[in-house]
Amino acid sequence: MKTFIHHVTIVSPQQRLEAQSILIEDGMIAMIGSDTVAADEVIDGSGLLAVPGLFDIHCHGADGADVCDNSLESVRHIARKKLAEGVTTWLPTTLTQPRETLREIVGKVAQYRTQEDLTRCPGLHIEGPFINKEKAGAQNPEFVRLPDWEELRGLHDIAPARIVSLAPEMPGAGELIAMATKGGIVCSAAHTSATYAQLSEGIAAGLKHLTHFGNAMTPLHHREIGVVGGGLYDPRVNIELICDTIHLCPDMLRLIFSVVPIERLMMITDSVAASWIGNGIMQLGGLDVVIENHVARLKVGGALAGSTLLANEGLRNVVEVTGLPIEKVIQATSWNQAQSLGLAGFGKIEAGYHADITLLRQDFSVARTIVAGESRFIA
């Protein structure tokens, strides 16, 4: 099967090529150029941007469905909506849940991975239960527990845990980070009251990411830089960014993109079931959440409860807020994620790479999402 996209603008990390053609063969990018080639399917890319398929490494739900519904159909429904956002690879993300419930949820993701006819799913993002109750935010504190490598390994045996978010200051966290890192699991600081010294101990043990940067973590202070200061300063960690201009205000986004090298930035949605729907009330990990004007907050306490952000809208927000060229920003949507997770052949539009491509209109709306050379979403 050959697919030929012509008259398209290619945007890849640090590269923008106008009036180009892309030849896709057997799920791979076979050629980039300006020649015309015979193919089984021809796509007119006039007026469109071809960008590497977006990654969403932190996503709880979409359009009324949640990974923690403990339902295969919920996982598939979220994946379908992710395709409409231009996402070609995602990590279904869990919440703090009871031990046995979490195992069942991970089992549903394992079932999805045997099909994978929608978005790619290299594994899960386990957010909680190994967090600090003081920074639980929208996580259910009732089910928070101490870091437990045996529990995490049991989940990893069911379906690959690609990322685990935890509080590095909790007893046993250092040992878990070391064991998880040895097992190929990326560890990320989240829902944490850690000092910078405690964060540094976690980094020394193998911690590599900071989850939903700026949220549910110790802030920057002039006498203790905390986890936020560590993220801005320490070159050893990558930082996840919810670019909805709510979790991180426009000025903070401008600050981050001006002082942190693009190689350390990873755009996420942290979307919950409230994305794609209007105002109303929903559940998140057993807690009531109120959605109003595209903002999800706990009914009791008012803490932000994930986001309603769509991945393509996050890209638009960053380009508009920072004024940076899209060919720079695009590195933070897939290439950096693929590099961190050790996924070769993703994140660029070049010959020899997997044909995971998102076609965007000039307003950043999604025209088509191609996974493994197949058009799996067409607007």
C-alpha positions as CSV (number, residue, x, y, z in Angstrom):
1,M,0.0,0.0,0.0
2,K,1.4,3.4,-1.1
3,T,0.1,6.7,0.0
4,F,1.2,10.0,-1.6
5,I,0.7,13.4,0.1
6,H,1.5,16.3,-2.2
7,H,1.6,20.1,-2.0
8,V,2.0,20.0,1.8
9,T,4.1,22.1,4.2
10,I,6.3,19.8,6.3
11,V,7.0,20.9,9.9
12,S,9.5,18.7,11.7
13,P,11.8,19.6,14.6
14,Q,13.9,22.6,13.6
15,Q,12.7,22.3,10.0
16,R,10.0,23.7,7.8
17,L,9.7,22.7,4.1
18,E,7.2,24.3,1.8
19,A,5.4,22.6,-1.2
20,Q,6.7,19.1,-0.4
21,S,5.5,15.6,-1.1
22,I,5.6,12.6,1.3
23,L,5.5,9.0,0.0
24,I,4.3,6.4,2.5
25,E,4.9,2.7,1.9
26,D,4.1,-0.2,4.2
27,G,3.6,2.1,7.2
28,M,6.9,3.9,6.8
29,I,7.9,7.2,5.3
30,A,9.7,6.2,2.1
31,M,10.5,9.5,0.5
32,I,10.4,13.3,1.1
33,G,10.7,15.6,-1.9
34,S,8.9,17.4,-4.7
35,D,8.6,14.6,-7.2
36,T,5.2,13.1,-8.2
37,V,4.9,9.3,-7.6
38,A,2.2,6.9,-8.5
39,A,0.4,5.6,-5.4
40,D,-2.7,3.7,-4.3
41,E,-4.0,6.8,-2.4
42,V,-3.2,10.4,-3.2
43,I,-3.9,13.1,-0.6
44,D,-3.9,16.8,-1.5
45,G,-2.1,18.6,1.2
46,S,-2.6,22.1,-0.2
47,G,-2.9,24.6,2.7
48,L,-2.1,22.0,5.3
49,L,0.8,21.5,7.7
50,A,2.2,17.9,8.0
51,V,3.6,17.5,11.5
52,P,4.8,14.4,13.3
53,G,1.9,12.6,15.0
54,L,1.3,14.1,18.4
55,F,2.2,12.2,21.5
56,D,0.0,12.5,24.7
57,I,2.0,10.8,27.5
58,H,-0.5,12.0,30.2
59,C,-4.2,11.5,29.4
60,H,-6.9,10.3,31.8
61,G,-9.9,10.5,29.6
62,A,-12.0,12.3,27.0
63,D,-15.6,12.9,26.0
64,G,-17.2,11.3,29.1
65,A,-14.9,8.3,29.3
66,D,-12.1,7.7,31.8
67,V,-9.3,5.2,31.8
68,C,-10.4,4.4,35.4
69,D,-13.9,3.5,34.3
70,N,-12.3,0.0,34.2
71,S,-13.8,-0.6,30.7
72,L,-12.2,-1.6,27.5
73,E,-14.7,0.4,25.5
74,S,-13.9,3.5,27.6
75,V,-10.2,3.1,26.6
76,R,-11.2,2.7,23.0
77,H,-13.5,5.7,23.1
78,I,-10.7,7.9,24.5
79,A,-8.4,6.7,21.8
80,R,-10.9,7.6,19.1
81,K,-11.2,11.1,20.5
82,K,-7.4,11.4,20.7
83,L,-7.1,10.7,17.0
84,A,-9.4,13.7,16.4
85,E,-6.9,15.8,18.3
86,G,-4.0,14.6,16.0
87,V,-2.6,12.2,18.6
88,T,-1.0,9.1,17.2
89,T,0.6,7.7,20.4
90,W,-0.7,8.0,23.9
91,L,-0.2,6.6,27.4
92,P,-3.5,5.9,29.1
93,T,-3.0,7.4,32.6
94,T,-4.4,6.1,35.8
95,L,-5.5,7.8,39.0
96,T,-4.9,6.8,42.7
97,Q,-7.2,3.8,43.1
98,P,-7.4,0.7,45.4
99,R,-4.8,-2.0,44.6
100,E,-7.1,-4.6,43.0
101,T,-9.1,-2.0,41.1
102,L,-5.8,-0.6,39.6
103,R,-4.8,-4.1,38.5
104,E,-8.2,-4.5,36.7
105,I,-7.8,-1.1,35.0
106,V,-4.3,-2.0,33.8
107,G,-5.8,-5.2,32.5
108,K,-8.2,-3.3,30.3
109,V,-5.3,-1.3,28.8
110,A,-3.5,-4.6,28.1
111,Q,-6.5,-5.7,26.2
112,Y,-6.5,-2.5,24.1
113,R,-2.8,-3.0,23.3
114,T,-3.7,-6.4,21.6
115,Q,-5.9,-4.4,19.1
116,E,-4.2,-1.1,18.7
117,D,-6.2,-0.2,15.6
118,L,-6.6,3.4,16.8
119,T,-3.8,5.2,18.5
120,R,-0.5,3.5,19.3
121,C,-0.2,2.5,23.0
122,P,3.3,1.6,24.1
123,G,2.1,1.3,27.7
124,L,0.7,3.2,30.6
125,H,1.3,6.3,32.8
126,I,0.7,5.3,36.4
127,E,-0.1,8.5,38.3
128,G,-0.4,7.7,41.9
129,P,-1.0,6.0,44.3
130,F,2.5,6.7,45.6
131,I,2.1,10.4,46.2
132,N,2.0,12.8,49.1
133,K,-1.5,13.4,50.6
134,E,-0.6,17.0,51.3
135,K,-0.4,17.6,47.5
136,A,-3.1,15.1,46.5
137,G,-5.0,17.8,44.5
138,A,-7.7,16.0,42.5
139,Q,-6.3,12.5,43.4
140,N,-8.4,10.6,46.0
141,P,-6.4,10.8,49.3
142,E,-8.3,7.8,50.6
143,F,-6.3,5.4,48.3
144,V,-2.8,7.1,48.7
145,R,-0.2,4.6,49.9
146,L,3.6,4.4,50.3
147,P,5.8,3.6,47.3
148,D,5.8,-0.2,46.7
149,W,8.0,-1.7,44.0
150,E,6.3,-5.0,44.2
151,E,2.9,-3.4,43.4
152,L,4.3,-1.4,40.5
153,R,6.1,-4.5,39.2
154,G,2.9,-6.5,39.3
155,L,1.1,-3.8,37.2
156,H,4.1,-3.6,34.8
157,D,3.8,-7.4,34.3
158,I,0.2,-6.9,33.1
159,A,0.9,-4.0,30.7
160,P,4.1,-2.0,30.4
161,A,4.3,1.0,32.8
162,R,6.2,3.5,30.7
163,I,5.9,6.3,33.3
164,V,5.2,6.3,37.0
165,S,4.4,9.6,38.8
166,L,5.2,9.6,42.5
167,A,6.4,11.9,45.3
168,P,10.2,11.4,45.7
169,E,10.2,12.5,49.3
170,M,8.0,9.6,50.6
171,P,9.6,6.7,52.5
172,G,10.7,4.0,50.0
173,A,10.5,6.3,47.0
174,G,14.3,6.2,46.3
175,E,14.3,2.4,46.2
176,L,11.3,2.3,43.9
177,I,12.9,4.9,41.6
178,A,16.1,2.9,41.3
179,M,14.3,-0.4,40.7
180,A,11.8,1.1,38.2
181,T,14.6,2.9,36.3
182,K,16.5,-0.4,36.1
183,G,13.4,-2.0,34.7
184,G,13.0,0.7,32.0
185,I,10.2,2.7,33.7
186,V,10.5,6.5,33.6
187,C,10.0,8.0,37.0
188,S,8.4,11.4,37.4
189,A,7.9,13.7,40.4
190,A,4.3,14.5,41.1
191,H,1.9,15.6,43.9
192,T,5.0,16.3,45.9
193,S,6.1,18.5,48.8
194,A,9.8,17.7,48.1
195,T,12.5,20.3,48.7
196,Y,15.0,20.7,45.9
197,A,17.5,18.5,47.9
198,Q,14.9,15.7,48.1
199,L,14.2,16.1,44.4
200,S,17.9,15.9,43.7
201,E,18.1,12.6,45.6
202,G,15.3,11.3,43.4
203,I,17.1,12.4,40.3
204,A,20.3,10.7,41.5
205,A,18.3,7.5,41.9
206,G,17.0,7.8,38.3
207,L,14.0,10.2,38.3
208,K,13.8,11.9,34.8
209,H,10.5,13.8,34.6
210,L,8.3,16.3,36.4
211,T,4.6,15.7,36.1
212,H,2.2,18.5,35.1
213,F,4.9,21.1,35.9
214,G,3.9,23.8,38.4
215,N,0.9,22.0,39.6
216,A,0.7,20.0,42.9
217,M,4.4,20.6,43.7
218,T,6.5,22.9,45.8
219,P,6.8,26.3,44.3
220,L,9.8,28.5,43.6
221,H,10.9,30.5,46.6
222,H,14.0,32.7,47.0
223,R,15.2,30.6,50.0
224,E,14.0,27.2,48.8
225,I,13.7,26.7,45.0
226,G,11.5,23.6,45.4
227,V,10.4,21.3,42.6
228,V,9.4,24.2,40.4
229,G,12.8,25.8,40.7
230,G,14.4,22.5,40.1
231,G,12.5,22.1,36.9
232,L,13.6,25.5,35.6
233,Y,17.2,25.0,36.6
234,D,18.2,21.3,36.6
235,P,19.2,19.9,33.2
236,R,18.7,16.3,34.4
237,V,14.9,16.4,34.2
238,N,12.3,16.9,31.5
239,I,9.1,18.8,32.4
240,E,5.5,18.0,31.3
241,L,3.5,21.1,30.4
242,I,-0.3,21.5,30.3
243,C,-0.5,24.3,27.8
244,D,-4.1,25.3,28.3
245,T,-3.2,28.8,29.7
246,I,-5.0,27.8,32.9
247,H,-2.7,25.3,34.6
248,L,0.2,27.4,33.4
249,C,-0.7,31.1,32.7
250,P,0.5,32.7,29.4
251,D,3.3,34.5,31.2
252,M,4.5,31.3,32.8
253,L,4.5,29.6,29.4
254,R,6.5,32.4,28.0
255,L,9.0,32.2,30.9
256,I,9.4,28.4,30.5
257,F,9.9,28.4,26.8
258,S,12.4,31.3,27.1
259,V,14.6,29.8,29.9
260,V,14.3,26.0,29.5
261,P,15.9,24.4,26.5
262,I,13.3,23.0,24.1
263,E,14.9,19.5,24.5
264,R,13.5,19.3,28.1
265,L,9.9,20.3,27.3
266,M,7.1,17.9,26.7
267,M,3.5,19.1,26.0
268,I,0.7,17.0,27.5
269,T,-3.0,17.4,27.9
270,D,-3.7,15.7,31.3
271,S,-7.2,15.6,29.9
272,V,-10.0,14.0,31.8
273,A,-13.5,12.9,30.8
274,A,-14.6,16.5,30.8
275,S,-12.7,17.2,27.6
276,W,-14.8,17.4,24.4
277,I,-18.0,18.0,26.5
278,G,-19.6,21.2,27.9
279,N,-20.4,22.4,31.4
280,G,-21.7,19.9,33.9
281,I,-20.6,17.5,36.7
282,M,-18.5,14.3,36.4
283,Q,-16.6,11.9,38.6
284,L,-12.8,11.7,38.8
285,G,-11.4,8.9,40.9
286,G,-14.6,8.9,43.0
287,L,-14.6,12.7,43.5
288,D,-17.2,15.1,42.1
289,V,-15.8,17.5,39.5
290,V,-17.6,20.6,38.2
291,I,-16.9,21.7,34.6
292,E,-17.5,25.4,33.8
293,N,-16.1,27.4,30.9
294,H,-13.7,24.6,30.0
295,V,-12.2,24.4,33.5
296,A,-12.6,21.3,35.6
297,R,-12.4,21.7,39.4
298,L,-13.2,19.6,42.4
299,K,-16.7,20.3,43.8
300,V,-15.3,20.3,47.3
301,G,-12.2,22.5,47.7
302,G,-12.1,23.8,44.1
303,A,-8.7,22.3,43.1
304,L,-8.1,22.0,39.4
305,A,-9.1,18.4,38.4
306,G,-7.1,17.6,35.2
307,S,-7.8,19.6,32.0
308,T,-10.2,19.8,29.2
309,L,-7.4,20.6,26.8
310,L,-7.2,19.0,23.3
311,A,-3.6,18.2,22.1
312,N,-3.8,20.3,18.9
313,E,-5.2,23.3,20.9
314,G,-2.2,23.1,23.2
315,L,0.1,23.4,20.3
316,R,-1.8,26.4,19.0
317,N,-1.7,28.0,22.4
318,V,2.1,27.7,22.7
319,V,2.7,29.1,19.2
320,E,0.3,32.0,19.8
321,V,1.5,32.8,23.4
322,T,5.3,32.5,22.8
323,G,5.5,33.7,19.2
324,L,8.0,30.9,18.6
325,P,8.1,29.3,15.1
326,I,6.1,26.1,15.0
327,E,9.2,24.2,13.8
328,K,10.8,24.8,17.2
329,V,7.7,24.2,19.3
330,I,6.9,21.0,17.5
331,Q,9.9,19.3,19.1
332,A,8.0,19.3,22.4
333,T,4.9,17.5,21.0
334,S,6.4,14.1,20.0
335,W,10.2,14.0,19.4
336,N,11.2,14.7,23.0
337,Q,8.6,12.2,24.3
338,A,9.8,9.5,22.0
339,Q,13.4,10.1,23.0
340,S,12.6,9.9,26.7
341,L,10.6,6.7,26.3
342,G,13.2,5.1,24.0
343,L,10.9,4.8,21.0
344,A,13.0,5.0,17.9
345,G,11.7,6.2,14.5
346,F,9.1,8.6,15.9
347,G,8.8,12.3,16.2
348,K,10.1,13.5,12.8
349,I,8.9,13.5,9.2
350,E,11.9,11.9,7.5
351,A,12.5,9.0,5.3
352,G,12.9,5.8,7.4
353,Y,10.6,7.1,10.1
354,H,7.2,5.6,11.0
355,A,4.4,7.2,9.0
356,D,2.6,8.7,12.0
357,I,1.6,12.1,10.6
358,T,-1.0,14.7,11.6
359,L,-2.3,17.1,8.9
360,L,-3.2,20.4,10.5
361,R,-5.1,23.4,8.9
362,Q,-3.7,26.8,9.4
363,D,-5.9,27.3,12.5
364,F,-4.4,24.1,14.0
365,S,-7.6,22.2,13.6
366,V,-7.0,18.5,12.6
367,A,-7.8,17.6,9.0
368,R,-6.4,14.0,9.1
369,T,-4.5,11.7,11.5
370,I,-2.4,9.0,9.9
371,V,-1.1,6.1,12.0
372,A,1.3,3.5,10.6
373,G,0.4,4.8,7.1
374,E,-3.4,4.5,7.6
375,S,-5.8,7.4,7.8
376,R,-7.5,6.7,11.1
377,F,-9.2,10.1,11.4
378,I,-10.5,12.4,8.6
379,A,-12.4,15.5,9.5
